[in-house]
Amino acid sequence: MKPLFAFITSAIILVALATAFPHLLLDPGALMKGHQKIKNDCLSCHTPFQGVTSVQCISCHKQDSIGIKNVAGAFLPKDSTKVLFHKGLSASSCVECHTDHKGTEAVKAIKTFKHASLTTALQKNCIACHKDQIPADALHRYAKGNCSECHTTKKWKPAAFDHKQLTASGGRQCITCHKADRPNDQLHRDVTASCAACHGTTKWKPATFNHKQLAGGKQCITCHKADRPNDKLHRDVTASCAACHGTTKWKPASFNHKQLAGGKQCISCHKADRPNDKLHQEITASCAACHGTTKWKPATFNHKQLAGGKQCISCHKADQPNDTLHRQSEANCAACHGTMKWKPASFNHNRYFRLDGDHRASCKTCHTNPGNYKQYTCYNCHEHSPANMAAVHREEGISNYQNCVRCHRNGSGEGERGDD
C-alpha cells in the first residue's frame, strides 16, 4: 500500500504544480515579443489536453483589424506593403500559419502560408493581396484575368498561360497582351494576321507559317520584300519567289526549267553567271547546250550535233597549244583528240599514207623541225644505224629506205614490201 500511496501523492503534486506554474514545468521556448505579457499564463492560448486552437487567437486578434489596429484597438501606422487578407480567412485557420515559442522575433513564428486556407472567392482574387506586386509593364497593365491563369501559388516564375482558354468567339488578338513583344521590322510592321499564324504559345522562336492558307495568288514579296537579295538575278526576275524557293527556308533554291516555254534563253536570267573567257564570249548557242539545270559543272557538249563540218577551232581556239606541231597542223583537232578531253591524244597515221609517184609521205610532212627533220625518221630510234639499214635494205632491193612507213605501217617490225 505504501508504494501506491506514494505514487498517487506524487501525481497529485505534479498536477497541482503544472496547473499553478505550467510555464516552469512545460515551457518549450521563449514567446515572441508581443506575447511577453502572457508568458506565465499558458492557459491564455492552450487548452488542457487539446493544445492551441484558433479560438484563443481571435479572442485578442480580431480578424477584421489585423494589420489595421493592434490588440488594444489603436490604429497602426499605415503600411502599403501590409497584406490585409485576414478578414477573408476562416476563423479556425490561425494556427495553420502561426505558431510561438520560437523566440522573441515574430517573423520566426510564421509557418509556410497555404493558399488552400483561403476562401474560394479569395483564392480567385489574387489581386486582393498581391496588388503591390503587379509588374508595371504593358502585359500586366492589359491583363484583366486572375494571376493564377499564369502563375502558381509557390512562386511567380516561371509563368505559363493556357492560351486555349481564349475562345475564337472572343476574337482576342495576341497583340492585345503582347504589343511590346512585336519586333519593329518591315515584316512585322506590314503583317496584319494574328501572331498565332506564325508563332506558338510557348515561345516566339522558332516561328513557322503555313503558306498553304494564302489563297488568291498572293505574292511572297508582299511579306518578304526585305529578304530579296539585291543582285542582278533577283532584280530582273518577275516570277514569284515560290518558283525557286520553298516555304521553310530560302536555301537551297531550285527552279524547274521545264516550265520555260517559247525557247527562253538561259542568258535572260543568268547573264551575270557567264564566264568572261574566249569560249563563252564567242559562243552563240544556249547555255543548255553544255550545262544542266542543276549546276554549271561538270559541263558536257554533244559534238555529234555539229553538222556541216564545223571545225573544233571555231570554239576551242584558245585551247590550241602554241607549239610547232599545232601551229603547222591544218587538220581538225578531232584527227587526234576526242570530244571528252584533250589528253591522251592519238593519231591514225595510216590515213595519211598516200602514194606520191614512187614515194610515200615522209614523217617530216607533219613533224617538222627546221635543221633536224631526220629526228622524226624511224632509223634514228631503232637499233640499226643508217649505214647498216641502208646495206640491209639494198640487199633486199629496197632503195627508199628513208621512208620506213612505206612498208612498216603502224610501226610494226615486219611490214609489207612496197614498190621501191
C-alpha positions in Angstrom: 0.0 0.0 0.0 2.8 2.4 0.8 4.3 2.5 -2.8 0.8 3.0 -4.3 0.1 5.8 -1.8 3.5 7.4 -2.6 2.7 7.3 -6.4 -0.7 8.8 -6.1 0.6 11.6 -3.8 3.4 12.4 -6.3 0.9 12.6 -9.2 -1.4 14.9 -7.3 1.5 17.2 -6.5 2.8 17.3 -10.2 -0.7 18.1 -11.5 -1.1 20.9 -8.9 2.3 22.3 -9.8 1.6 22.1 -13.6 -1.7 23.8 -13.1 -0.3 26.6 -10.9 3.1 27.0 -12.6 2.8 25.4 -16.1 5.5 27.7 -17.6 8.1 26.3 -15.2 7.4 22.7 -16.0 6.2 22.7 -19.7 7.9 25.8 -21.3 9.0 24.7 -24.8 10.8 28.0 -25.5 10.6 31.8 -25.4 7.5 33.6 -26.6 7.6 36.4 -29.2 8.0 39.9 -28.0 4.3 40.8 -28.4 3.2 37.9 -26.1 5.6 38.6 -23.2 2.8 39.8 -21.0 1.2 36.3 -21.1 4.4 34.3 -20.9 3.3 32.9 -17.5 -0.3 32.4 -18.4 -0.2 29.3 -20.6 -4.0 28.9 -20.5 -4.4 32.1 -22.4 -3.6 30.1 -25.5 -3.5 26.5 -24.5 -6.5 24.3 -23.6 -5.5 21.4 -21.4 -5.3 18.1 -23.3 -6.3 19.9 -26.6 -3.4 22.2 -27.4 -3.7 25.6 -29.1 -6.8 26.4 -31.1 -7.6 29.5 -33.2 -10.4 30.4 -30.7 -7.8 31.7 -28.3 -6.0 33.7 -31.1 -9.1 35.6 -32.3 -10.1 36.5 -28.7 -7.3 39.1 -28.9 -6.5 39.4 -32.7 -9.8 40.4 -34.4 -9.6 39.3 -38.0 -11.1 42.5 -39.4 -8.5 44.6 -37.5 -5.3 42.6 -38.3 -2.8 45.0 -40.0 -5.0 48.0 -39.2 -5.3 48.0 -35.3 -3.3 46.5 -32.5 -4.9 44.2 -29.9 -5.5 47.3 -27.7 -7.6 48.9 -30.5 -5.1 51.6 -31.5 -4.6 52.2 -35.2 -1.3 51.1 -36.6 0.9 53.2 -38.9 -0.3 52.9 -42.5 1.9 50.5 -44.4 1.1 50.0 -48.1 3.0 46.7 -48.1 0.9 45.1 -45.4 -1.3 42.3 -46.8 -4.8 42.8 -45.4 -6.3 39.5 -46.1 -7.0 38.0 -42.7 -10.6 39.1 -42.7 -11.3 36.7 -45.5 -9.8 33.7 -43.7 -11.6 31.1 -41.8 -11.8 31.7 -38.1 -10.2 28.4 -37.4 -7.1 28.9 -39.7 -4.8 30.9 -37.4 -2.7 28.0 -36.3 -2.1 26.9 -39.9 0.3 29.8 -40.4 1.2 31.0 -36.9 3.0 29.3 -34.0 5.0 30.5 -31.0 7.8 29.6 -28.6 10.3 30.2 -31.5 12.0 33.2 -29.9 11.2 36.8 -29.4 11.2 37.7 -33.1 7.7 37.5 -34.6 9.0 36.5 -38.1 10.3 33.2 -36.7 6.8 32.3 -35.6 5.3 32.3 -39.1 4.9 29.0 -40.9 4.6 28.5 -44.6 1.4 30.0 -46.0 -1.0 27.8 -47.8 -3.4 29.3 -50.2 -5.7 26.4 -49.6 -6.6 28.1 -46.3 -8.2 30.9 -48.2 -11.9 31.0 -49.1 -12.7 30.0 -52.7 -13.6 33.6 -53.5 -10.3 34.9 -52.2 -8.3 32.2 -54.0 -9.7 33.6 -57.3 -8.9 37.2 -56.3 -5.1 37.2 -56.1 -5.1 41.0 -56.6 -6.8 41.4 -53.2 -3.5 40.5 -51.5 -0.8 41.0 -54.2 -1.8 44.4 -55.6 1.6 45.9 -54.9 3.4 43.0 -56.6 2.0 43.5 -60.1 4.8 44.5 -62.5 4.4 47.9 -64.2 4.8 46.6 -67.7 2.4 46.6 -70.7 1.5 43.0 -70.4 0.3 43.2 -66.8 -1.4 46.5 -67.4 -3.6 45.0 -70.1 -4.1 41.7 -68.3 -7.6 41.5 -66.8 -7.7 37.9 -65.6 -6.7 36.3 -62.4 -3.0 35.9 -61.6 -3.5 32.2 -61.3 -4.1 31.9 -65.0 -0.3 32.3 -65.5 1.3 32.0 -62.0 1.3 29.3 -59.3 1.0 29.8 -55.6 4.6 28.7 -54.9 6.5 31.4 -56.9 5.9 33.9 -59.6 8.3 32.4 -62.2 8.3 30.5 -64.4 4.8 31.7 -65.5 2.7 29.9 -68.1 -0.6 30.7 -69.7 -3.1 28.3 -71.3 -4.0 30.1 -74.5 -6.6 27.5 -75.2 -8.9 29.3 -72.8 -9.1 32.2 -75.3 -12.1 31.4 -77.3 -12.3 32.2 -81.0 -15.7 33.8 -80.5 -14.0 36.4 -78.4 -11.6 37.2 -81.3 -8.9 38.1 -78.8 -5.7 39.1 -80.7 -2.3 38.2 -79.4 -1.3 41.9 -79.8 -3.8 42.8 -77.0 -1.3 41.4 -74.5 2.0 41.2 -76.4 2.2 44.6 -78.1 5.6 45.2 -76.6 6.9 41.9 -77.9 6.3 42.8 -81.5 9.6 43.3 -83.5 10.0 46.6 -85.2 11.0 45.2 -88.6 9.3 45.5 -92.0 7.8 42.1 -92.0 6.0 42.6 -88.7 5.0 46.1 -89.4 3.3 45.1 -92.7 1.6 41.9 -91.5 -2.0 42.1 -90.3 -2.5 38.5 -89.3 -2.6 37.3 -85.8 0.8 36.3 -84.2 -0.6 32.8 -83.9 -0.3 32.5 -87.7 3.5 32.0 -87.2 4.2 31.6 -83.5 3.3 29.1 -80.9 2.0 29.8 -77.4 5.1 28.6 -75.5 7.9 30.7 -77.1 8.4 33.0 -80.1 11.0 31.1 -81.9 11.2 29.0 -84.0 8.3 30.5 -85.9 6.5 28.8 -88.8 3.8 29.8 -91.2 1.5 27.6 -93.3 1.8 29.2 -96.7 -1.0 26.9 -98.0 -3.5 29.2 -96.4 -2.6 32.0 -98.8 -5.3 32.0 -101.4 -5.7 34.2 -104.4 -2.1 34.1 -105.7 -0.6 36.3 -103.0 3.0 37.0 -103.9 5.8 36.2 -101.5 7.2 39.7 -101.9 4.2 41.1 -100.1 5.7 40.0 -96.8 9.3 39.2 -97.7 10.4 42.3 -99.6 13.3 42.9 -97.2 14.5 39.3 -97.8 15.0 39.8 -101.5 18.8 39.8 -102.5 20.0 42.9 -104.3 21.7 41.1 -107.2 21.1 41.1 -111.0 19.2 37.8 -111.0 16.7 38.8 -108.3 16.3 42.3 -109.7 15.4 41.1 -113.2 13.2 38.2 -112.3 9.4 38.8 -112.3 8.3 35.4 -111.2 7.1 34.6 -107.6 9.8 33.6 -105.1 8.0 30.2 -104.9 9.2 29.4 -108.4 12.7 28.7 -106.9 12.3 28.7 -103.1 10.4 26.6 -100.6 8.3 27.9 -97.7 10.6 26.6 -94.9 13.9 28.2 -95.8 15.5 30.2 -98.7 18.3 27.8 -99.4 18.8 25.5 -101.2 16.8 27.0 -104.1 15.8 25.1 -107.2 13.9 26.1 -110.4 12.0 23.8 -112.8 13.4 25.0 -116.1 10.9 22.8 -117.9 8.2 25.4 -117.3 10.1 27.8 -119.6 8.3 27.7 -122.9 9.0 29.6 -126.1 12.7 29.0 -126.2 13.6 31.4 -123.5 17.4 31.7 -123.4 19.3 30.9 -120.1 21.1 34.2 -120.5 17.9 36.0 -119.8 18.3 35.3 -116.1 22.0 34.1 -115.9 23.8 36.9 -117.6 26.0 37.5 -114.5 26.9 33.8 -114.4 28.5 33.8 -117.9 32.3 33.5 -117.7 34.3 36.2 -119.4 36.6 33.9 -121.4 37.1 33.5 -125.1 35.0 30.4 -125.4 31.9 31.9 -123.8 32.4 35.3 -125.5 32.2 33.8 -129.0 29.6 31.1 -128.5 26.1 31.9 -129.6 24.4 28.7 -128.5 22.2 28.4 -125.4 23.9 27.5 -122.1 21.8 24.4 -122.1 23.9 23.0 -125.0 26.7 22.3 -122.4 25.2 22.9 -119.0 22.5 21.2 -117.0 19.8 23.0 -115.0 21.0 21.9 -111.5 24.6 23.2 -111.5 27.1 24.6 -114.0 29.8 22.0 -113.6 30.6 19.5 -114.9 29.6 20.7 -118.4 29.2 18.5 -121.4 28.6 19.1 -125.1 27.3 16.7 -127.7 29.6 17.3 -130.6 27.5 15.0 -132.8 25.0 17.8 -133.3 27.6 19.8 -135.2 26.8 19.3 -138.8 28.4 20.8 -141.9 32.0 20.0 -140.9 32.3 22.7 -138.3 35.9 22.9 -137.1 36.8 22.4 -133.5 38.9 25.6 -133.7 35.7 27.6 -134.1 35.1 27.2 -130.4 38.4 26.0 -129.0 40.9 28.5 -130.5 42.1 29.4 -127.0 42.8 25.7 -126.3 45.3 25.3 -129.2 48.9 24.8 -127.9 51.4 27.3 -129.2 54.0 24.7 -130.5 55.3 24.0 -134.0 53.2 20.8 -134.5 49.9 22.5 -133.7 50.8 25.8 -135.5 51.5 24.0 -138.7 48.8 21.3 -138.5 45.9 22.0 -140.8 43.9 19.0 -139.7 40.8 19.2 -137.5 41.5 18.7 -133.8 39.3 15.6 -134.0 42.1 13.9 -136.0 44.0 13.4 -132.7 41.7 14.4 -129.9 38.4 13.1 -128.6 35.4 15.2 -127.6 35.6 14.5 -123.9 39.1 15.6 -123.0 42.3 16.7 -124.8 44.6 14.0 -123.4 45.5 11.4 -124.2 45.7 12.2 -127.9 46.0 9.6 -130.7 46.6 9.8 -134.5 45.8 7.2 -137.2 48.9 7.6 -139.4 47.5 5.1 -141.9 45.0 7.7 -143.1 47.9 9.8 -144.4 50.0 7.0 -146.1 49.3 8.1 -149.7 51.3 7.3 -152.8 53.2 10.3 -154.4 54.7 8.9 -157.5 57.0 6.2 -156.3 57.2 7.6 -152.8 55.0 7.7 -149.8 54.7 10.7 -147.5 57.5 11.0 -145.0 57.2 11.7 -141.3 58.7 15.1 -141.8 55.5 16.1 -143.6 53.9 16.9 -140.2 56.8 16.5 -137.7 58.9 19.4 -139.0 61.8 20.8 -137.0 63.9 23.1 -139.1 67.5 21.9 -139.5 66.9 18.5 -137.9 63.9 16.9 -139.5 65.6 13.4 -139.5 64.8 13.1 -135.8 61.3 12.0 -136.9 62.6 9.2 -139.2 62.4 5.7 -137.8 66.0 4.7 -138.1 67.1 7.3 -135.7 65.2 5.5 -132.9 65.7 1.8 -133.8 68.7 -0.4 -133.2 70.1 -0.1 -136.8 72.4 2.7 -137.8 71.6 4.5 -141.0 74.6 2.7 -142.7 73.5 -0.8 -141.6 69.9 -0.1 -142.5 71.0 1.1 -145.9 73.1 -2.0 -146.6 70.3 -4.4 -145.4 67.6 -2.8 -147.4 69.7 -2.6 -150.6 70.3 -6.3 -150.4 66.5 -6.7 -150.3 66.2 -4.4 -153.3 64.7 -1.5 -151.3 66.2 1.8 -152.2 63.8 4.2 -150.5 64.8 3.1 -147.0 64.4 6.5 -145.5 60.6 6.2 -145.9 60.2 3.4 -143.4 56.4 3.8 -143.1 56.0 2.7 -146.7 56.5 -0.8 -145.6 56.4 -0.7 -141.8 53.0 0.6 -141.2 51.9 1.5 -137.7 55.5 0.9 -136.5 55.5 -2.9 -136.9 58.8 -4.7 -137.3 57.6 -6.8 -140.3 55.7 -5.0 -142.9 54.5 -5.2 -146.5 57.0 -4.7 -149.2 56.0 -1.9 -151.5 57.4 -0.6 -154.7 60.9 0.6 -154.4 
